[in-house]
Amino acid sequence: MIVNFEGSLNNKLPQIGPSIFSVMSAMAYAHGAINLAQGFPDFDCSADLKNMVSKAMENGYNQYAPMPGLMSLREKIAVKTEQSYSAIYHPETEITVMPGATLAIYAAITALIKDNDEVIIIEPAYDSYIPAVELAGGKAIVYEMAFPDYKIDWNQLKKLINFKTRLIIINSPHNPTGTILSSEDIRKLEKLVENTDTLILSDEVYEHIIFDGYEHQSVARYPKLANRCIIVSSFGKTYHTTGWKMGYVLAPANITAMIRKVYQFMAFAANTPIQHAYAEILDRPEMFLELGSFYQAKRDYFKQAIKTSKFKQYACNGSYFQLLGYEKLSELNDIEMAKYLTIEKGIASIPVSAFYKRKTDHKVLRFCFAKSEDTLSKAAEILCKL
């Protein structure tokens, strides 16, 4: 074993330990619990997609891709975006393929945020946002959505904007709450930032996982807003391939140029054969167009299966996460409740306080329903017995 260095170390994130996702998944594995904690499917991706990757490898596409991504893939992304949102992004200068959405978010924040810039983060929020801002020298200004509906009061959020506000991060469909932004929300955001230098980072990785007849309100739909927006999306969420780590960024050319300057020194290029496969599978739009109904069926199955439990179900209009309140079951805080359920009852979840800077605890847990019916049935059986 290597002896620890005893000299002075500069810990850039002294308050941050392992991700709650890593902690709960490791705990689930250690105790043989059903893992509804980390957000990934327990079923396989398309056999055709895997064959496309193999074909690309066999055809010799095993060396570096161009830094911004394969042109063939960027062109397909441009077509998909125009067909989905009536928005035109130039594949050469406005679309960049990267190894995962989390890296894409980090690259964008690193490129755009300087010392003492303020970034408004709407909580509960994906846990990579604040560390990325702080590592860039910025200051995270948090706004907590109103519980229990998780709605944004734009008049209250407006009070946080000042001359230091460089960026606002939004996320719809939302992780962890499953809420979505409406066209009215986007119009209010548009009004909020006009005549300012504030940019928008829109995390849209669950863009195709939306339910109940709603349409995803991508900021790409709104030209006055899109010219100051960085949109991040994910192939992993769309094609059940989270382990392949592939996402992309849409942004105006001048902003894209800034992000690419940083990105080229972070990863330089994303996986080549997988890019070839995604470029080919995008010729089958039904695969992402049917994703909403696919996951809505899983949401409905899970909600019906736990209908007789003592958990309170919160609305979920998108993503593949269901929030459940446990006030009727325990006085434990949500971290201890998540641990108890994992260790003692055999089912793992994520405590929602982990998505707050101040660890706000409403006694709510996040469960992932991107699972087989067999897994969801077994999980529901445990929850209904509590």
C-alpha positions, 0 to 999 in steps of 0.5 A: 500500500502506498503511504499517504503524501504528508505535504500540503494539499489543496482540496478544491472540493473540500465539502464534497464526497462520493456522489450519492448515486455511487454510494447508493448503488454500491450499498444496493450491490453490497446488500443484494437490494433491488437498485431503483437508485441510479438512473439506468435501465436493467434491460438491454439496448437494441440488438441492431444498435449493438450490431451497428457498433460491431460493424463499425469496428469491423470496418476499421473505424477504431481511430480518433474521430474529429474533435467536434464529432463525426460529420455524419452524426452531426448532420443527423443531429441537425436533421433530428433537431429541425424536425423535432423543434423547427430549429436549424443548427449548422453541423459544422459550427453549432453541434458538438458530440462529446463523451456524455452529457455530464462532461458536456455540461462541465465543458460548457461551464468551464468555458463560460464561467470565470472567477466570481461569475454567478450561476443560478441553479434551480433546485433540486438539481442534478449533483454535477452542476454546483461542483462544475461551477465552483471548480470554474471559480464561479458562485452557485446561487440556488433557487429552490422550487416550491414544494410539493409541486416543484414549480418555478416562481419566475418573479422570485427567481428574477430577484436573484439576477444581477450584473454578475449573473452569467448563467442560468441552468434549467433542466426539463424533463427534470431530474429528480422530480419528473416535472416539465417546463411549459411554454409559459415557463420558457416565455417567462424565462425569455422575458427574464433574460432579455436585455441582459448578458445572462446565458442559459444552459438547458439540460435536456437529456430526457427530451424524448421521455415525456408523458400524458400528451405533453410536448417537450419545450426545448429552448431550441423552439424559441429563437430569441432565447436560443441565441443565448442557449447551450442545449445538452442532450444524451444518446444514453438516455434515448437508446438505453445505453448510459454506459456508452457515455455519449451526448452532444451540445447545441449552441450558437457558433460563437458560444460553440467555439468557446466550448470547443476550446475547452473540450479539446483539452478534456477528451478531444474526441468521443468514441468513434465506432459508437458515433457511427452506430448512432448516426445509423440508428438516427435513420429510425426516428420511431426509436426516439419518437416511441420512447415517451409511450414506452416509459409512460407504460412503465411509470403507470405500471409502477404507480399502479403496483404501489397504489396500496402502499403508504407512500405519497406519489408525486406527479411525474410528467417526464424523465424516468423517475418517480418521487415518493413521500414517506411521511406516513411511514417514518420520522427518519431523515431521507438519507437514513430512510434510503439506507434503511430501505436498502439494508433492511428491506432490500430496495435502493432509492435516492434521497432527494435532499442530495439534490439540494445545496442546503440538503433540504429534506421533505421526506421524499425519495427518488425511484427509477422506473427504467426497469423490467416489469419483473423488477418493478413488480418485486420492488412494488411488493416490498414497498407495499409491505412497509 
